[in-house]
Amino acid sequence: MKSKKSTIQLIDTHAHLFLSSLPFATLWQKAQENHITQIINVAINLESSRQVLALHQKYPEIKPTIGIHPSEYQDLSKINEMETMLQNHKFCAVGEIGLDYFKNYAPQATQITLFEKQLALADKYKLPVIIHNRHADTDILKIMANFPKLKYVFHCFSSNQQFIEKIFHKNIFFSFTGLITYSKKGKVLQALKSLPLENIMLETDCPYLPPKKYQGLENQPAYLLETALKIAEIKNLSLAQVATQTTQNAQNFFSCPSCK
């Protein structure tokens, strides 16, 4: 007899499978056993962009992105190469890109240039954008305003409700990780409570940020269920409601015909 949970379908919208120490076959099997139907395998530089593309060609449910994370700013010199890859291959998003003023991987001016060039490519090739934002709210918003037609998701959202109010729009999404399972209050949970479910997506950011239930272990897509359950608790909804809407959000956001 099938359980009610067997009808639950989830999409992990942000994973770095190429950074995992676990065999992919094991990760994918466990993910499927825990209601994961698709994974967005998010690149951080051009090398990993090629890796996620290669895996997608073997496993169509594992969707590839292309992008240069602020920590990989050395790839700024390879922007033309990035465009060539976009011309020759299909990616479902540009990301993970953005600004990180917390770790200051590179001078802010360098990070801004890298971010702007990649947004221009996303705009040109009509791809949604996965945003990395740490302590850079003001500059992120200022730059995004120059690309108003793009769809954005704020990965591992960590700002507050006031930030959401400044930027809220139907084309803006906010993605939450297992970090929300560690507390019952705080600015992120308050922001989550205020957000319509129609603007929320789920992610693991694996192999980082395991939920509380798996604290101390390497994170993996199978653990996404814990985040979905926490959102259901916070918003007083059923797991099925959270799964259905967040999966629909992800399907509509990412530019993959097979994501539909």
N, C-alpha and C positions, 0 to 999 in steps of 0.2 A: 504494500500500500504506500502510495506517495504521500509525503508530509506536505503541509501547506508551504513550508519553506522551500520545497522543490520548485515552486513557481517564482521564487525571488531571483531577479537578475540584476547584477551590479556591474558597473564599469569602473575600473581603477584608472582614473584620468591622469595619474602622474606617478610613474615608476621609472627607476633607472636599473633595468634588469642586467645591463652590462656591467654594473658595479657589484652585483650580488656574488657572494662566495658559494651560493648553492647552485646545483645543476639546474639548467633551465627546465628540463623535463620534469623534475621534482616540483619546481615552483609552479609550473603550469597545471600539473595534475592536482596539486593541493588547491590552487586557485579555483579550478573548475568544481572541485568538491565543495567549495564554499561560495558558490553562486556567482563567481566572476565569469562573465562571458567575453569580455574584451579588456585589453590593457593598452593604455597609451604609453609607449616606451619612449621616454623623453630624453633627447640628446642634450649634451652640454658643450660640445665642440664638433668640429667637422669629422674627426675620427669616429666619435660615437654616433654621429649622424649616419655614417656609412654602416656602422654595426647594426643600428636599429632597422635600417632599410633591408639589410641582408636577412635579419631574423624574420621580418615581415614577409619576405618572399617565400619563406618556408612555412610560416605560421600566420595566415592572413588575419587572425583575430588579434594579433599583436601589432598595433598601429605605430608607424614611425613619425617622429617629428625631426625637424632640422633647426639648429640654433647654436649660438655661442653664449654661454653663461658668462657673467662678468668676471668670474675667476679665470676664465680662459681667454682673457683679453688679447693674448698674443696672436690669436686667430683673426684679429681685426684686419691683418694684412691679407687674409684669405677671403674677403668678402666677395670678390669676383668668382672665386671657386665655389662659394656657397650659391651664388646665382646660377652658375652652370649646373650644379646639382638640382636646383629647383626647376631648371629648364628640362632636364632629362629624366626626372623621377617624380613620383607622386608622394607627397608628404601630407599628413593630416593637420599640421600646425607648424608655426614657427615658435620655437621655444626649446629650452627655457632661456629667456632673455630678460634683461632688466638692469636694475641698479642695486648695488649693495654698498651702502655707506657705513655699515656696521663693521664689516671685516676689511673694507677698503683694499680690495684686491689690486686696484689700479687707481691712478688719479681720477677724480670725478669727471674731469673733462674727457678723458679717454673712455670711461664707461658710457658717458652720454653719447659720444660719437658712435660707439659700437651699437648702442641701443637704437639710435636714430636710423642708422644704416639698415639695421635688420627690420625695423618697422616699415621702412620704405620698401623693402623686398616683400614683406608680408602684404603690404598694400598693393604692390604691383601684381603679385600672384594670387591675390584674393584669398589669403589664408588667415585663420584666426591665430591669436597670439597668447602664449603662456608666459605670464609675468612673474619674475622674481623681484620682490621689493623688500628691502630691509633698510629701515631708517631713511628712506628716500621719498617719502610721500609727496612732498612739494614738487620735486623735479619730475617724478613719474607722471603726475597729473598734468604738469605743464607740457611735457613732451607728447603725451597721449592726445592732448587737445589738438595737436597738429595732424592727427590721423583719426578723424572722427568716424570714419566709415568702418573701421576695423572692429572685430569682436575680440574681447579680452577675457581671460580668466586670471584672477589673482591666485596663484598657487600658494598653498600653505598659508592662507590668509592669517595675518597676525596684527592687523591694525584695529581700529575701533569703529564704533557706530558713527562717529562724526565723519570719519573718512568715507564710509559708505554713503552718507548723505550728500557728500560733495560730488560723488561720481556716479551715483546710482542711475542705471539706464538698462533697458531691456537687453542691450548687447554686452553688458558687463556681468561676469559671473565670479563667484567666490568659491574657492575649493578648500575643503577642510581635511585635516589629517587626524591620526590617532592622538595627537596632542590634546584634543578636546576631551579625551577620556580621563584626564588626570585631575580635573578640578570641577567644582560645582558652581564656580562663579569666576568673574574676571571679564576684562574688556572683550576678549574674543568670543566668549559665550554670550555676552550681552549683544554683540554684533550679530551673532548667529541667530539669536532669538528674534531679532528685528527683521531679518531677511526673509523675503518670500521664498518658499521652497523652489519656485521656478527659477531662481538665480543661484542655486547651490549645486555644487558638484562634490564628488567624493574622491579622495586620493590616499595612497599610502606614503608616497615619497620614498618607497623602499629603495635601498636597504636601510634607510634612516627612519627615525621617529616611530618606533613600534608603539601600539596602544598599550594602556596600562596592564591589561591582561597578559601581555607578552613582554613586559618590561625586561630588559637585559638580553633579549634575543634579537637576532637580525630580523628586520622587518621584511615582510613579503606580501604579495597581493592577497593571499588567503585571509589576511588579518583585516581586510577592509570592512568586513562584516561588523566588526566592533565599532567602527566609526558610524556606520549606518544606524546601528542600534542606539548609539548615544544621541544622534540627531533626532531619532524618533522619540526618545525620552525627553529631550529638551523641548521639542516642539509639540509634545503630546499627540503624536501621530503613530500610526502602525508602521511596522517595518516595511510592509508591502507598499504603503503610500510613499515612503521615503525612497525605496528602491525604484518604483515605477517612475516617479517624477525626476529623480536625479539621473536615471538612465536615459530618459527622454531628453533631458537637458544636454547630456554629453553627446548623444546621437545628433542633435540639432547643431551643436557647437562645432564639432570637429569635421573638417572637410574631407571625409572619406565616404565615397558612395557605399562601401561595404559596412560603414558604421550605422547606416540607416536600418 
